[in-house]
Amino acid sequence: MSDEMTQYQPEQDEEELADLGLDDPLAPEDEEESGPKPEWFVVHSYSGMENKVKRNIEHRTESMGMTDRILDVVVPTETEIEIRNGVRKEVERRVFPGYILVHMIMDEDSWYVVRNSPGVTGFVGMGSKPTPLRDDEVSKIMSRIESDEPRLKVSFQIGEHVRIISGPFAEFSGTVDAIDADKGKAKVLVSFFNRETPVEVDFIQLERDTM
């Protein structure tokens, strides 16, 4: 064999492939690209039994050795502030009554485990095929249930007749003209010196005028 014959140089070939923007054809594929990925699915259950159904799914998942395919079960809840009789009270409220989120790799076996858990009435989807949530839907739900700030429940409506029970305008009655749920305030039109005047008050300062 001639000394002038070019010998195979793997390092040189790898550099040329990199220059062309191509990967080594013999390199193994990324693990992230191999196999199905878990997705979020919505399961329907009997309203009021969401937490019990969640425990049922988790128990069946463990007992049937499916923890590698059924990864998480979530009952979406959020903390809400209710105002009753001028008193603020924090309560935990289900965001989607009668629905549960399941993070899972969907196949025949995992479907069977979830679908046949006591209290589950079915998956949400087109026809008989479960439809996974989109990424933007998941982000929106998770940001809502993971928020540290409780949501204020707005129990008043524009045009509703109310009475102010505290503050400088206590005992005045008027009509709700605007609502700012983020600030927990309402603008009320009250009769002041024979003129209709808008005043801004906290929700906690209001009650429905039943007279």
N, C-alpha and C positions, 0 to 999 in steps of 0.2 A: 504494500500500500504506500502511495506516495506521501512524503512528508508534507507536501504542499496541500494535500487534501484537507478541506475544512472539517474540523471535528465538531460534534454536537455539543453545544454549550447551553445547558438549561437556564442558567442565569440570564444569558442574553435573550433567550426566547421570552422569559418572564418579563424582562424590561420592555421588549417590543410590544407584548400584549398590553402592558400597563400604559404605554404611550398611546396605544390605539383605543384605550378606554375599555378593553375587554378583560374579563376575568380569566383565570386559568381554567380551561375546560375540564381539568382533572380534579379541581378543588371541590371539596364537599359543599353542598348547599347549606345555607344558613338554617339553623334549627328552627328559627321563627317562621320560615317559609314552609317547613315540612309539617304535614298533618293539619287537621282542622283547628280553627281557633275558637275559644269560648265566646259566646255572645249572650246578650241579655234578652230573655223572653218574658212575656207577660202571661201569668196564669190566673184564671178566674176561679174564685172560691165563693163560698157562702158568706154574705156580708155579716160582719161581727165575729167571724171565726178565723180571721186572717192569721193571727198569732198562733192559734192551735194548728192550722194547716201548715204554717211555716215549720213548726216543730215536727209535724208528721213527715214532711218532705225530708227534713234533716235526718230524722231517725231512719227512714227507709234508705236514704243515701248511704249512711254508715253501715247499716246492717247488710246491705246488698253490695258493699264494696265498690261504690261509685263515686267516692270522694275525688277521684282524679278527673271526673267528667262533670259532676254537679258541684260547682265551686262555692256558690254563695246563694243565700235565699234572703230576700229583703222585703219587709212590709214598710212601704214608704210612709213616714209620719213626719209631722212638723209641729213645733211648739207655737201655739197661737194664744194671743192675749184677748180674753173676753172681758167686756165691761158690763157688769150687772149691778144695778142699784148704786152706781157711782163707785164700785169697787173693781179694781183690776185683778184678774185671775188668769194664771197660766195653765193651759190645758194642752194635752197632746192629742192631735187630731190626725186621722188617716187621710193622706193626700188623695188616694184612689180607693175608696171603700169597695171591698169585694175583689181587689186585685193584688197580686203578689209578683215581685220580680225575681227571676231565677237566672243566675249567671251559670251557663252550662255549655258543654260541647254537645250539640244535638246529634243524636243517632238513635237507632231503634231501641237500644237498651235504656239509655238515659231518658228518652221520651216515656218509655213504659214505667220507669220508676216514679217519675213526677206525675204523670197522668193518672196513675192508679193509687196515688197517695190519698188517704181519707180526707174528704172535704174539697178536693180538687174537682171542678166541673169541666175543665178543659183549658186548652191553650188559646190565646188570642192570635188570629191569623186569617188568611184568606182560605175559605173552605176548610179542609181538614189539615192544611199545612201550617204549622206554627210560623209566624213571621217575627224575625228578630227586630229589636229596636234599632233605630239609626243612632250613630255616635252622637249627633247633636241632641237627640231626644234624651239619651242617657245622661249627657252632661247637664242638661237643663234640670232633669229630675234630681240628680245627685247634688247639684249646687243648691237646690231648694231644701232638700232634707238634711244637708250637712251644714246649713247656715246657722251661725251662732246667734243671729238676731231673730227673736220670735216675731211672727207676723201678727199684725193687729187686725182682729176681726172687725169689719165695718158692719155695724148693725143698723146704721141710719141710712136713709135715702134722700136724695135731692127732692125737695118739695114736701117732705114730711114735717108735720107740726111737732115741735119739741119745746121743752121747758129747761131753762138754765138753772141748775141747782146749787151752784157755788160760784165764787168770784164776784167781781164788781157788778155783774149784771144778774145776780141771783134773783130768782123768781120771775124774771122776764120770760115771756113766751114768744116764739117766732117760728119762722119757716127755714129749713135747711136750704141754703142757696148754693153751697159748694162744699166738697169733701176733699181733704188731703190725707189719704190713708197712710202715706209714708211718715208724715209728721204727727198723725193721730189728732188732727184738728178739723173743725168744721166752721164754715162761715154761716152765721145765722142772721136772718133779717128780723130785727125786732122793732117794735113801735116805740120810738124815743122822742119825747117832746112833739108828739103828733106827726112824727116823720119816721119813715121806714129806714132804719140805719143798720148797715152790716157790721157785725161784731164777730171776732174770731175767738173760738173757745176750744178747749180740749174735749175729746169725746167723753172723758170721765166727768165733765161738768154738765153733761146733757142727760136727759131722759125723755122718753116719749110722753107727749102731752095727751093724756087720754080724755081730757075734758072737751 
